[in-house]
């Protein structure tokens, strides 16, 4: 009978190998390249955003401040 204590090295090695393999697959394969799209007229969008004098940060739109706004059309 094999105890779990004698298998710890094999378990940890397998976990590390699976993590490395999944990270490489995620970075190398192009299956998520179509998730983000550009604007048809990106120049005019950038000009409109520059006029807002935004501070550096991450923005989203439409911005939903609470779950109650999800019920609005």
C-alpha positions as CSV (number, residue, x, y, z in Angstrom):
1,X,0.0,0.0,0.0
2,X,1.3,3.4,-1.0
3,X,0.7,6.3,1.4
4,X,-0.1,9.9,0.3
5,X,3.0,11.1,2.0
6,X,5.2,9.1,-0.4
7,X,3.4,10.6,-3.4
8,X,3.7,14.3,-2.5
9,X,6.7,14.9,-4.8
10,X,4.9,13.3,-7.8
11,X,1.7,15.3,-7.0
12,X,3.6,18.6,-6.8
13,X,5.6,17.9,-9.9
14,X,2.4,17.1,-11.9
15,X,0.7,20.3,-10.7
16,X,3.7,22.4,-11.8
17,X,3.8,20.7,-15.2
18,X,0.1,21.1,-15.7
19,X,0.4,24.8,-14.8
20,X,3.3,25.4,-17.1
21,X,1.7,23.5,-20.0
22,X,-1.6,25.4,-19.6
23,X,0.2,28.8,-19.4
24,X,2.1,28.0,-22.6
25,X,-1.0,26.8,-24.4
26,X,-2.8,30.0,-23.3
27,X,0.0,32.3,-24.6
28,X,0.8,30.5,-27.8
29,X,-2.5,29.5,-29.3
30,X,-4.5,32.3,-31.0
31,X,-8.0,31.2,-29.9
32,X,-8.6,34.5,-28.0
33,X,-7.4,37.0,-30.6
34,X,-10.9,37.7,-31.8
35,X,-12.2,38.6,-28.3
36,X,-11.3,42.3,-28.7
37,X,-12.2,44.4,-31.7
38,X,-11.3,47.9,-32.7
39,X,-13.6,50.8,-33.5
40,X,-14.3,51.3,-37.2
41,X,-13.2,54.9,-37.0
42,X,-10.7,54.7,-34.1
43,X,-9.2,58.2,-34.8
44,X,-12.5,60.0,-34.1
45,X,-13.1,58.0,-30.9
46,X,-9.6,58.8,-29.6
47,X,-10.2,62.5,-30.4
48,X,-13.4,62.5,-28.5
49,X,-11.7,60.8,-25.5
50,X,-8.8,63.2,-25.6
51,X,-11.3,66.1,-25.3
52,X,-12.5,64.7,-21.9
53,X,-9.2,65.3,-20.1
54,X,-9.4,61.9,-18.5
55,X,-6.9,61.0,-15.7
56,X,-4.9,57.7,-16.2
57,X,-6.9,54.7,-15.2
58,X,-9.2,52.0,-16.5
59,X,-12.7,53.0,-17.7
60,X,-15.7,51.0,-19.0
61,X,-18.8,52.0,-20.8
62,X,-21.5,51.8,-20.4
63,X,-20.6,52.2,-16.8
64,X,-23.0,50.5,-14.4
65,X,-22.7,51.8,-10.9
66,X,-25.2,49.4,-9.3
67,X,-27.2,46.3,-10.1
68,X,-30.4,48.5,-10.3
69,X,-29.1,50.1,-13.5
70,X,-29.1,46.7,-15.2
71,X,-32.9,46.8,-15.2
72,X,-33.0,50.0,-17.2
73,X,-33.2,49.7,-21.0
